[in-house]
Amino acid sequence: MEYKNYIVFIMGFSGSGKRVVNLLDMAALNQRVPEEAWQQINKIRDVVFATMRDLSPPHFSFVITHDMVDGEAYPQTLFNLVQELAKARRAYFLPVRLECSEEELVKRTSSAERKAMNKITDVDRVINMARNKKVFYSKHPNEITIDVTRMSAIEVAKLILDSIKK
């Protein structure tokens, strides 16, 4: 089956596997960026979204990822922007929440491969997130939650693609 015109928004904590199952890695823009730089980064995001909306052929599909924490202001803002993008493209919109056990998050976050990719490797931060926070919950009717603790990237991708087919 050919997949046309969908937008999948993968939301999860650092180490949950967002990058492994995505095609467009916006998670690289993480909190190690100085706070004053975020205004400029958001301008880049706006240009990328405008390009997706205005210049990409209608049959193109996109996967967007971000470290999304429930109860914080920015995740809701970003979610709304992605949802608006999907509506503007008349695309099927699938928000995906990735959950993962604390033990597995620590294992993944502390990997040498992750460090080599300049991704977040702060194990204490991940433990704090796992114990005290939840992955953003949009309450969108298409939203799915996948516990990726014991799943391969291929298994997760298959579940996402199967959800798009429905």
C-alpha positions in Angstrom: 0.0 0.0 0.0 1.2 3.5 -0.8 0.9 6.0 2.0 0.0 9.5 0.8 -0.7 12.7 2.5 -0.3 12.0 6.2 1.4 13.8 9.1 2.5 11.7 12.0 3.6 13.6 15.1 5.7 11.3 17.4 5.8 12.5 21.0 8.0 11.0 23.7 10.7 11.6 26.2 14.4 11.6 25.3 15.5 8.0 24.7 12.0 6.6 23.8 13.0 6.0 20.2 11.4 9.0 18.4 14.4 9.4 16.0 14.6 5.8 15.2 11.1 5.6 13.7 11.0 9.0 12.0 11.9 10.6 8.7 12.3 14.2 9.8 14.3 14.6 13.0 13.4 17.8 14.7 14.3 16.3 18.0 17.9 17.4 17.4 16.8 20.9 18.4 16.8 20.1 22.1 17.3 22.0 25.4 21.1 22.2 25.1 20.4 25.1 22.8 20.7 28.4 24.7 17.3 29.8 25.8 17.8 33.0 23.8 18.3 31.0 20.6 14.8 29.4 20.7 13.2 32.5 19.1 15.4 32.0 16.1 14.9 28.2 16.1 11.1 28.8 16.1 11.5 30.9 13.0 13.3 28.0 11.3 10.5 25.7 12.3 7.9 28.1 10.9 9.8 28.2 7.5 10.0 24.4 7.5 6.2 24.1 8.2 5.4 26.8 5.6 7.5 24.8 3.0 5.7 21.6 3.9 2.3 23.4 3.7 2.9 25.6 0.6 5.5 23.9 -1.6 5.3 20.2 -0.9 3.2 18.2 -3.4 -0.1 17.0 -1.9 0.8 13.4 -2.0 3.9 13.9 0.3 3.8 12.7 3.8 5.8 13.8 6.9 6.9 12.5 10.2 7.7 15.1 12.9 9.2 14.3 16.3 9.6 16.3 19.5 10.3 15.8 23.2 6.9 16.6 24.5 6.1 16.9 28.3 2.5 17.1 29.4 1.6 20.2 31.4 4.2 22.4 29.9 3.1 25.3 27.6 5.2 24.8 24.5 4.1 21.2 23.7 0.5 22.4 23.4 1.6 25.3 21.2 3.7 23.0 19.0 0.9 20.4 18.8 -1.5 23.1 17.7 0.9 24.2 14.9 1.4 20.6 13.7 -2.4 20.0 13.7 -3.0 23.2 11.8 -0.3 22.1 9.3 -2.1 18.8 8.8 -5.5 20.6 8.3 -3.9 23.0 5.8 -2.5 20.1 3.8 -5.8 18.1 4.2 -3.6 15.4 5.5 -4.6 12.5 7.8 -3.2 13.5 11.2 -1.9 10.8 13.6 -0.4 11.9 17.0 1.7 9.1 18.4 2.7 9.0 22.1 5.8 6.9 22.8 6.1 5.5 26.4 9.1 3.6 27.7 10.1 2.2 31.1 12.5 4.1 33.2 15.1 1.3 33.1 15.0 1.2 29.2 15.1 5.0 29.0 18.3 5.0 31.1 19.8 2.3 29.0 19.0 4.0 25.7 20.0 7.5 27.0 23.4 6.4 28.2 24.4 4.6 25.0 27.6 5.6 23.2 25.7 5.7 19.9 23.4 8.4 21.3 26.3 10.4 22.5 28.0 10.2 19.1 24.8 11.7 17.6 25.0 14.6 20.0 21.7 13.7 21.6 20.6 14.2 25.2 22.6 11.7 27.4 21.7 13.2 30.8 20.6 10.1 32.7 19.5 12.1 35.8 17.2 14.2 33.6 15.7 11.1 32.1 15.1 9.5 35.5 13.4 12.7 36.7 11.2 12.8 33.6 10.2 9.1 33.9 9.4 9.5 37.6 7.7 12.9 37.6 6.4 13.7 34.2 4.2 12.2 31.5 4.4 12.4 27.7 2.1 15.1 26.3 -1.4 13.9 25.9 -3.3 15.7 23.1 -6.7 14.1 23.5 -6.9 14.1 19.7 -9.3 11.3 18.5 -6.6 9.8 16.3 -3.9 9.7 19.0 -2.3 6.4 19.8 0.0 5.4 22.6 2.7 2.8 22.1 4.8 1.3 24.9 8.1 0.9 23.1 10.0 -0.6 26.0 10.4 -4.0 24.4 9.8 -3.2 20.8 12.1 -2.8 17.8 11.9 0.3 15.6 10.5 -1.8 12.8 7.7 -3.1 15.1 6.8 0.5 16.2 6.9 1.8 12.6 4.6 -1.1 11.5 2.1 -0.2 14.3 2.1 3.4 13.1 1.7 2.5 9.5 -1.2 0.1 10.4 -2.9 3.0 12.3 -2.7 5.2 9.2 -4.3 2.4 7.1 -7.4 2.4 9.3 
